[in-house]
C-alpha cells in the first residue's frame, strides 16, 4: 500500500532526493551562484517537440517521450507539469512535477530534478537555480506566441488586461481573517476575508458532545441499513473520520479504507488545515454495496433518489452538514472502485469546507477527479485522453460544460483544467475556490484572483495542451437530465 500513503523509494528516487537536497540549499544560498553548468540548459518552453528521458518516482523510465506541452511553475524557469506522448503507447500523458524524479531533454543537456520542498522540477545546477530564483531565467528563451493563438476577445471596460494564470501579482493583505497562506476559519482570497453572499453561511462549530451525538446518529442509520437488507452480512469499520459499512467480504472492504485516509490527509494539506482536524459533522459514512440493486434501493429508500445505478456511486450531502457516501462495485475493478470512493468523498469534503454553499459543477467535479488521480494513480488515463481528443476535434470545452451535469469527456476536461490551474499556482487556485465557497460567481472569482476572464483562462489552458484558440462553450445541455442534481 505504499503507493497510497507515500512514495516508493527506489535507488533512483534516493539519488533524486540527494540532488534535491543540494538544490534546496542552492535555492536559498546566493553564494553558490558562481558554479558553472556542465551541460547545456534547455528552457522549459523550448522542450516542446523534443524527445526526452523521464525517470518517474516509481522507478519507471520513459525513453524517447515527445514533449507536447510544458507548464512552468512560479518562478518561471522551473516546471510544474509536462504533457508527453508515450513512445510505447503513442498516447498523450500528463505528469505533474511530483510524479517525476528527473527529466533529461537529450544527450549533452542539463537534467531537471524534482525538489520536494519546492514541488517543482529545477535544473540540476546551483547556478541556474540561482538565476531562476532571482527571476533571470536560464537557457533558451521561450518562443513568442503567435497572434492567432491569442484570444480574440477584448478586455471589458474597467477590467484588467489579460494576464498569465501563474504570473498575477499579489493584491496585498487586507483586514479580517488570516492570509490564505495559513489556516483560517474564514474564507479568504488575496490575503483578505471574502464577504459571504446572500444565502451563504459558515458551518457552525460543533462541540465534542454534539459531535459524539452525530456519530451515534450515523451508527443508528447504519443499523437501519442492515434492517433494509436482513439477509446480508455487513462489516463495520470505524476510523478517525469515517464509518465504513459494506456487504463485501471483510478483507475486500479493508482494501479501500487506506484510500480515504490518504485522501483526507491530502485535502487537509492542500487547504492548509491542521492535520487531525475533523471537518465532518460527526464522521462521514461510506456504504459500499456488492451489487447495483442494493445501492439503488439504499439511495431510493434513504435519500429519495431516482438513480438507476448507472453511476458508480454518489455523495448524499445534507443541509444539516451530514455526508453519506453510497457506492456499488458492479462491473468495476479495484482501481476504478477506489477512484469512485475517493471522488465521491471529495465532494463531501468540498460541501463541508468552511461554508454552506455549492460551487460551480465543473470545479467540484474537476477537484474530485484531480484528488482521485493523485490517490489512485492511473485511474483517469482514459478520461484524460478522451478529453484531449475531443477538445482538439471541436476546439471547445463542450456543450453544457458550465451546466449542472457533465458528459464522460467533460469529466476529463474538468480534471485537466483543474490540474492545470493547481500546477500553475496552487495558492491562486485555493483563493479562487474560497471565493466560490463564499458565493461568488466563477467570473467574479477569476477576475478577483487572476485578473482574467473565462475565455482567457480557457485559451491559456488550451495552449498548454497545444490546442490553439480553445474556447469555452456556454451552451446548455439539451434534453432531460438522466440523473437528478446532487442533494445539497
ABEGO torsion letter per residue (X at the ends): XAAAABBBBBAAAAAAAAAAAAAAAAAABAAAAABBBABBBBBAAAABGBBBBBBBAAGBBBBGBBBABBBBBOBBGBBABBBBBBAAAGBBBBBBAAABABBBAEBGBBBBBBBAAAGBBBBBBAAAAAAAAAGAEEEBBBBBBBAAABBABBBBBGBBBBBBAAABBBAEBBBEEBBAABBBABBBBGGBBBBBBBGBBBBBBBBAAAAAAAAAAAAAAAAAAAAABAABBBBBBBBAABBBBBABBAAAAAAAAAAAAAAAAAAAAAAGBBBGBBABBEBBBBBBBABAAAAAAAAAAAAGBABAGABAEBBBBBAAGBBBBBBBABGBBAAAAAAAAAAAAAAAAAAABGBBBBBBAAAAAAAAAAAAAAABBGAAAAAAAAAAAAAAAAGBAEBGAABABBBAAAAAAAAAAAAAAAAABAAAAAAAAAAAAAGBBAAAAAAAAAGBBAAAAAAAAAAAAGBBGBBBBABBBBEBBABBBBBX
